[in-house]
Amino acid sequence: MSQHRPGAPERPGAVPALPDLPEATVARLPEYLRALHNLAETGHETVSSEGLASAAGVNSAKLRKDLSHLGSYGTRGVGYDVALLIDQIEYVLGLTQRRSVALVGVGNLGHALAGYDGFATRGFRIAALFDADPARVGEEISDLVVRHVDELPRIAAEESIAIGVIATPAGAAQRVADQLVAAGVTSILNFAPCVLSVPDGVDVRKVDLAVELQILSFHEHRKASLTALPATGGSTLTALSGALAVTDPQEAIGT
């Protein structure tokens, strides 16, 4: 039986209390939420699984399975109630309260992140900016004054900050992560190109733009290789596989 979150109005199909979701499903929920908000803004009250899957860039079978984890199955012939599904996903993602975020490192990337308006519409508030560079401290960005990172413990407590964003060079990232953890931050989004060591109970998500570009480079390389194959590509593939195979028994044993 579906349980209702405290204080929420009784509505059919309410979300079970924090279902145990597969990580892959959690990763797709923000895409569903983005698509649902776009549908709501354009006046849609319901959406089919095929329509929502197309808007989110996944196949409909995967979407239906993901949403079934939330206790949402839609209505045959009608689809999903857009407003209800937004409520369900926002609850599961913990977006029913605006979460305060600390951003450490206000170089080029940090400066851009600090000025990004999209955080507010997704349930987050950049509550504090920090840097270790005295030349940056005191600078005002998007109505926030950059503080020295040594002030992190006090301001994290005052602003109830549980999420930290690291936008520093790699060499400073671990030290910053240690400072965030010591200040009570339990979730970190890391833009620095390095692996962080954190205690159990602290979650880290890594965003490495260079890695994403390298993955795209692989796909470009693969497409170019396929395009370069002759029309009768069998001989080329045979030659490649033959070069990797040892066909002479004497060669195989080194005689």
N, C-alpha and C positions, 0 to 999 in steps of 0.2 A: 504494500500500500504506500502511496506517495505521502511523504511528510512535508509539512509546510514550514518555511523558515519563520522564525519568530517575528511578529509584527507585520508579516505580509498578509494582504487580503486573501481570503479563500478563493482560489481560482482553480478550474479543472486542470489537471495535468501538471500540478506543481512539482518542482524539482525535489528529488530525494535529497536528504541531507548529505552534501558533499560526497557524491559517488566516487568510487575508486576508478579513475579513468586511465586507460593506456596513455603513455607519453605522446604517441603519435596523434591520438585524438585531441589531447590538450593543445598540441601545436597547431591543429587545424581550427579549433574553436574561434580564435581571433579573426580568421578569414571569414568564417560564417557570420560572425558578429558584424564585421565591416559590411558584408553584402546585405545583411538584414537592415542595417541602419540606412544604407543607400535605398533599399526598397521602401522603407518607411517614409523616407524623405520625399519619395516620388509618389506617395499616396497608395501604396500597395498594403492591403490588410492581410492577405494570405499569399502563400507562394507554394508551388509544387516542389517536390524533392528535386525534380529535374531542373527547374528554374533556379533554385537556390544553389544546386551543385554547379551549374554552369556559371553563375555569378561568382562563386567562390573558387572555381578552377579545379574541382575534383569530380570524380564520377558519382552518380547518384546512389549507387549501392553502398559506397564507402560513407557517404553523408548520412544515409538512413541508419547505418550501423552506429556511427558516431553519436547521432542524436538519440538513438535508443538507449545509450548509456545514461542519458539525462532523464529518461522516462518519457521522452517525447516521440510519438509515433505518427503524428499528423492525423488527418481525417480523410478517409478514402473519398476521392472525388472533389475534395476541397483543398487539401494540402495542409501546410502549417500556418498557424496563427502567428503573424510576424511579431506583433507586440509581445505576445506570451513567450515566444522563443527568444526574443531579446532579453526579457526578464530572466529566463532560465539560464542562458549562457552567461549573462553578467553576474548572476549570483554565483555560479560555479567558478567563474574566474575571479571572484572576490572584488568585483567592480561596483558593488552597491555602496561603497564608501570611497571617496577620493583619497588616494594614497600619496603620501608625501615622499618626494625623492630628493636625494642629495647628489649633486653632480660635482665630481672632483676632476679638475683639469680644464681650464678654459682657454686652451690654445684654439687653433682654427676649428677643429672638430667640436670641441666642447662649447665654443662660442656659438656655433651653428645649432647644436643640440639645445642650448639654453634659450635660444630664440625661436624654437619650433613650437608653433601654436597647436599642433596636433595632439600633444600630450593631454591637454586640458579636455579635449573632446573624447579622449579614450579613458578617462577616469584617473588621471595622474596630475600631480602638481609639483613642479620644480620648486622646492621650498628653500633651497640653499645652494650656493655656488662656492666652491673652494679651490684654492691653488696655493702652491708653496712658493711661487715666484713673487717677491715683494713688489715687483713692477706691476703685477696683475691685481694684487690685493687693493681693494678700494674702488676698482673699476665697476661701473654700473652696466648691467646687461639685463634687458627686459625687466626693468624695475627692481632687480635684485643686485645687491652689492656683493662683490666677490670677497669672501672671508679667507683668512689664512687657515690652512688645513689643521693647524693646532687647535682651532676653535671647534673642530668637528664634534667632540664629545658633548660639549655644552649645547650646541645648536641641535644636534641630533635628538637630544633629550627634550628640548623645548618644542621642537616641531614634530615629535613622534615619528621620526624617520626610520623606516624599516628596509628601504630599498636604496642602494647606492649605485651610481653610474661612474665607471672609471674611464676617463678619456685622456689619460696621461701617456707619455712615452713608456715603452715596455720596461725600461730600467727602473721606473718609479712605481709600477703597478702593484707589485707584491707588497711594498711598504704601505701603499694606500689601502690595499685590501686588508692588511693587518689593522690599520687605524679604523677602518669602517667596522670591522668585526668587534674590535675593542669598544667601539661606541654603541654597540648593540644592533648594528645592521645585520640582517639575516638573509638578505637577497642582494646579489650583485650582478649588474650588467657590465661586462668587460669589453671595451673597445680596443684595449691595448693588445698588440700581437704577441701574447705570451700565455702560458698556462699558470693559473693561480693555485696556490695551496691554501685551503681553508678548512676549518674544523667541520666535523659532522654537524648537520643542522643548518649549515649555511649553503644556500643554493647559488650557483654561478651559471650565467648564460654568457657565451662568448660570441661576439660579432667581429669577424675578421674579414674586412672587405677584400684584402688581397687574396685570401683563400677562395672567396666566392668568384673573383675574377679568374683565378687559376682553374677553377672547375669549368667556367664558361670557356676558357681557352682550350681545355680538353675537348669540349663538344665542338668547338670550331675546328680543331685539328682533325677530329674524327670525321666531320662532314667533308672537310677538304680531302682527306684520304679516300673517302668513298667516291667523291666526285672524280678524283684522279684515276681511279681504277678503269682499265679499258673495258669496252662493252663485253668482251669475252673474258671476264675477270677470273674465270676458273683457273687458267694457266698461271696467272700471277699468284693466286692463293696457293696453288699446288707448289709453285716454286718456293714460296715463303715457308710452307709447312715442310717441304723437303729439306730446306736449309736447316731446319731445327731438328730434323729426324736423322738418326744414324742408321744407314741401310746396309753398311758393310760389316758383317760380324767380326772380321779381323780388326777393323777400326774401332769397333765397340769395346774390344778388350785391349786395345793399344798395341797390337802386334803389327 
